[in-house]
Amino acid sequence: MATIMPEGEGIRKAVKYIDEVRQTEPEKNLAGLIHEACVKFDLSPLEGEFLHKFFKKQSAT
């Protein structure tokens, strides 16, 4: 299933980063990880909300 990704290199890097960390450290808190990615990649609050929805939808499947 294809997922629509917003434009911007930061959000793409954040998704990749979160995915990689979740694979190596599955016990890590998702909300904390998303916050960490938002700071690391200088994302806006709207982009942070997108990450929450994106990973929530992914974990539901």
N, C-alpha and C positions, 0 to 999 in steps of 0.2 A: 504494500500500500504506500503510495506516495504521500508525503507530507509537505505542505506548503511552508517554505522557509522565508522569513522576512529578509529583505536585503540587508547587507552589512556584513563585513568581515568579522567584526567582533562577536556577533551572535552565532555565526558559524563556528568560530573557534571555541566559544563557550559550550555549544552543544557537543562538540568533539571532546573537549576537555572533561565535561561532566560524564559523558559516556565512558571515556577511558578510565576515569577514577572509579566509577561504579563497577567496572569490570574487575579492577584490581582490589578494590576495597568495598565490597557490597554492603558492609555493615555501616558505612558512613551515612550520616543523616542527609537526606536529599535537600531539605530546605537550607541547611547550612552550606551545602555544596553549591547550591544555586547562588546564595549570597556571596560566597567566595569567588565564584565565576564572574558575577556582576562587578565586583570590585576589581578583580584581576584584568578584565577586558573592558572596563569603563562603560558598562551598559546602563541605559536609562531604566527608570522604574517600569516603563511599559515593556521593555525588552525582558526585564526580570519576570514580569507577569507572564509573558509569552513562554519563558522557560518553565515556569511552574505548570502551566497548562499543557505544554508539550510533553513533559516527562510524566505528568499525571495520566495523560491519555495513553502514553506508551506503556506505563505499568499496568493499566487496566486491560490491555490486550494480551 
